[in-house]
């Protein structure tokens, strides 16, 4: 079990679901958002990788076939953050 990947997956899942459940509390903590559609889109895009991190974290193999999609997702997420920040 890889605890870092497991914790990262749980963190991603919680932060991805939060604005979908309550955008008001999300904005109270992170500040007001002009483009709520962008918040919802990024939230939805982060749900799938969070499950991959959790699965990989619980799996005994350190290197799994899911490593490449996870790295691609992280790169794309970083580009969204850089472009819209």
Secondary structure, 3 states (H helix, E strand, C coil): CCHHHHHHHHHHHHHHHHHHHCHHHHHHHHCCCCCHHHHHHHHHHHHHHHHHHHHHHHCCCCCCCCHHHHHHHHHHHHHHHHHHC
